[in-house]
Amino acid sequence: MSEDTQKSQGLRKERIGEVVSDCQDKTIIIRVDRKTAHKKYKKILLRSKRFHAHDEENEAKMGDVVKIVETRPLSKLKRWRLKEVIRKTGL
């Protein structure tokens, strides 16, 4: 993509998380954790959310740490696609 195209599309959100499922063809499910403070008690809480992402080459496996980027809707649940595998598991 050229810089002009990137500017016209705006900045796309990126998330880093762990692959929790790779059972489906060309689809992975990623768990993204975030830490947030409780409003009243200020205790640090761990919140997580699962994202469905498109993985064209089926390169990500369960347990890998990956970076995903926002994209147009690809199916009912897929709004993200795999950008890169940051860390492979156990190989």
Secondary structure as UniProt FT lines:
FT   HELIX           3..9
FT   STRAND          14..21
FT   TURN            25..26
FT   STRAND          27..37
FT   TURN            39..41
FT   STRAND          44..54
FT   TURN            56..57
FT   TURN            62..63
FT   STRAND          65..70
FT   STRAND          80..87
//
